[in-house]
Amino acid sequence: MWRTIALHRTEEPGTAADLPGADYDTSAFADRVQPLAAGSGPLLHRTYGVRIVGTGMTPAALINLVTSRLNQASPEMAEFRKTRGQDGVLREGDEFVVRMPGPWDGPVRVVRRDATSFRLATLKGHLEAGEIEFRAEPDGDELHFGIESWARAGDRLSDLLYNRLRLAKEIQLNMWTHFCVRTAELAGGRPQGGLTIRTRWVSWPPPPASAGAGSAAGEPVNLGG
């Protein structure tokens, strides 16, 4: 893919604005959730974006398509296996195990689903601790598909693989950039201008001054405590 799709990558220090907002209830699965506070090492706030041209789909239609065909959007190295919920649809409360080669299997739960986006939260045993959101929106006369993640390594071993050896970090990048390209194909379109990948690092725990700063949208900070 690197030879055919331009990747525009940036890495920079982050701020309190890079923390996700506390916008969902974890009480129904509090004993199994693996929030940011349960992780190890710094927080990585990453965004992946692609402009899709040549498709007449609406953002809602694209998200409906992606949620019904997760394994067609996902690269071959990763398989979404539903462990809770009805096949063929995606609703809040559904759960999956994302199967990958090696010790990478990751249980997740759908914690938000609306017309143009859905968000997953990590469960205990995942390589990461945090959340990831998939969304589609208009981009002029075309479509924009994006993935946004807020994650820390799931434990100290994962921190070594993730932040020191950078292995897991690059596996994650490969997975979600492929997901963006395959989503463009599912939509019947093609990427325009390559893929944009932004990584922002936030030390953990965040500086005391950021504890009440909220997210970029002004929502309460979710430290996962």
C-alpha positions in Angstrom: 0.0 0.0 0.0 2.9 2.4 0.8 3.9 2.4 -2.9 0.4 3.2 -4.2 -1.2 5.5 -1.5 0.5 8.6 -0.1 0.7 8.6 3.7 0.9 12.1 5.3 2.1 11.4 8.9 2.8 13.8 11.7 3.7 13.2 15.4 3.7 15.9 18.0 3.1 16.5 21.7 -0.5 16.7 22.8 -2.5 18.6 25.4 -5.6 18.1 27.6 -7.7 18.7 24.5 -6.5 15.3 23.2 -8.4 13.4 26.0 -11.7 11.9 25.1 -15.0 13.2 26.6 -16.9 11.1 29.1 -19.9 10.6 26.9 -21.1 7.1 27.6 -22.1 4.9 30.6 -19.9 2.0 31.6 -21.9 0.8 34.5 -23.4 -2.2 32.6 -19.9 -3.6 32.1 -17.8 -1.9 34.7 -16.1 -5.1 35.8 -14.8 -5.8 32.2 -14.0 -2.4 30.8 -10.3 -1.5 30.3 -10.3 2.3 30.4 -7.4 4.6 29.9 -6.5 4.7 33.6 -5.9 0.9 33.5 -3.2 1.2 30.8 0.5 1.8 30.9 2.7 4.5 29.3 1.6 7.7 27.5 -1.8 8.3 25.8 -1.7 8.2 22.0 -4.4 10.3 20.3 -4.4 9.2 16.7 -6.5 10.3 13.7 -6.7 8.6 10.3 -8.6 10.3 7.5 -9.3 9.8 3.8 -11.3 11.7 1.3 -13.4 9.4 -0.9 -14.3 10.5 -4.4 -16.4 8.8 -7.0 -19.2 7.5 -4.7 -22.7 8.8 -4.4 -23.1 7.3 -0.9 -24.3 9.5 2.0 -22.3 9.4 5.3 -25.1 7.4 7.0 -25.2 4.9 4.2 -21.4 4.4 4.3 -21.4 3.8 8.1 -24.3 1.3 7.7 -22.3 -0.5 5.0 -19.1 -0.6 7.1 -20.9 -1.9 10.2 -22.5 -4.7 8.3 -19.2 -5.6 6.6 -16.5 -5.0 9.1 -14.4 -7.9 7.9 -14.5 -6.6 4.3 -13.2 -3.2 5.5 -10.7 -4.7 7.9 -7.3 -6.0 6.5 -6.8 -9.8 6.2 -4.6 -9.8 9.3 -7.6 -8.8 11.5 -11.0 -10.5 11.9 -14.0 -9.1 13.8 -15.8 -12.0 15.6 -19.0 -11.0 17.2 -19.4 -12.4 20.7 -22.6 -10.5 21.7 -25.4 -9.1 19.6 -27.2 -9.9 16.3 -25.2 -10.7 13.2 -25.4 -8.3 10.3 -26.1 -5.2 12.4 -24.2 -3.1 14.9 -25.9 -1.7 18.0 -24.8 -0.2 21.3 -23.9 -3.1 23.7 -22.6 -5.4 21.0 -19.2 -7.0 21.6 -16.5 -8.4 19.4 -13.1 -10.0 19.6 -10.7 -8.6 17.0 -8.6 -11.7 16.1 -5.0 -11.0 14.9 -1.9 -13.2 14.4 0.2 -13.5 17.6 -0.9 -12.2 21.0 -3.0 -9.4 19.6 -6.6 -10.5 20.1 -8.7 -7.7 21.4 -12.1 -7.7 23.0 -14.2 -4.6 22.5 -17.7 -3.3 23.1 -19.8 -0.9 21.1 -20.4 2.1 23.4 -22.0 4.5 21.0 -23.8 4.2 17.7 -25.5 6.9 15.7 -26.4 7.6 12.1 -22.8 8.5 11.0 -20.5 7.0 13.6 -19.8 4.3 16.1 -17.4 4.0 19.0 -15.7 0.9 20.5 -14.2 0.7 24.0 -11.6 -1.9 25.0 -12.4 -4.7 27.5 -10.0 -6.5 29.8 -7.4 -8.6 28.0 -7.0 -6.1 25.1 -3.5 -5.1 24.0 -4.7 -1.5 24.5 -6.7 0.5 27.0 -9.0 3.2 25.5 -11.5 3.9 22.8 -11.8 4.2 19.0 -14.4 5.9 16.9 -15.2 5.5 13.2 -17.2 8.3 11.4 -18.2 9.6 8.0 -19.1 13.1 7.0 -19.6 15.3 3.9 -16.5 16.7 2.3 -17.8 19.2 -0.2 -19.5 17.0 -2.9 -17.6 14.0 -1.7 -17.2 11.9 1.5 -14.7 11.9 4.3 -14.1 8.8 6.4 -12.1 9.0 9.6 -10.9 6.9 12.5 -10.0 8.5 15.8 -8.4 6.6 18.7 -7.4 7.4 22.3 -5.3 4.6 23.7 -2.6 3.6 26.1 -0.8 0.2 26.1 -2.8 -2.3 28.0 -0.1 -3.3 30.4 3.7 -3.0 30.9 4.6 -5.7 28.3 2.3 -4.0 25.8 4.0 -0.7 26.7 7.3 -2.3 25.7 5.9 -3.5 22.4 3.9 -0.4 21.8 6.1 2.5 22.8 9.6 1.2 23.2 10.0 -1.3 20.3 7.1 0.6 18.4 6.0 -2.8 17.0 2.4 -2.7 18.2 2.2 1.0 17.3 3.1 0.3 13.7 0.8 -2.7 13.5 -2.1 -0.5 14.7 -1.2 2.2 12.1 -1.1 -0.5 9.3 -4.4 -1.9 10.3 -6.4 1.4 10.4 -4.8 2.8 7.3 -5.8 -0.3 5.4 -9.3 0.0 6.9 -9.6 3.5 5.5 -8.5 2.4 2.0 -10.9 -0.7 2.0 -13.7 1.5 3.2 -13.2 3.7 0.1 -13.4 0.6 -2.0 -16.5 -0.6 -0.2 -18.1 2.8 -1.0 -17.4 2.2 -4.7 -15.0 5.2 -4.7 -11.3 5.8 -4.4 -9.0 7.8 -2.0 -8.0 11.2 -3.1 -4.9 12.9 -1.8 -3.7 10.0 0.2 -4.2 9.3 3.8 -3.6 11.7 6.7 -2.4 10.2 10.0 -1.8 12.4 13.0 -0.3 11.1 16.3 -0.3 13.2 19.5 1.4 12.1 22.7 0.1 13.0 26.1 2.0 12.0 29.2 0.2 10.0 31.8 -1.1 10.9 34.3 -1.9 14.2 32.6 -0.6 17.4 34.2 -2.9 18.5 37.1 -3.9 21.6 35.2 -5.4 19.5 32.5 -7.5 17.3 34.7 -10.6 19.6 34.3 -9.8 21.0 31.0 -12.1 18.8 29.0 -12.0 17.6 25.5 -11.7 19.7 22.3 -15.5 19.6 22.2 -15.8 21.0 25.8 -16.9 17.7 27.3 -15.7 16.3 30.7 -12.4 14.5 30.6 -12.8 10.7 30.8 -9.8 9.4 32.8 -11.4 6.0 33.2 -11.3 6.0 37.0 
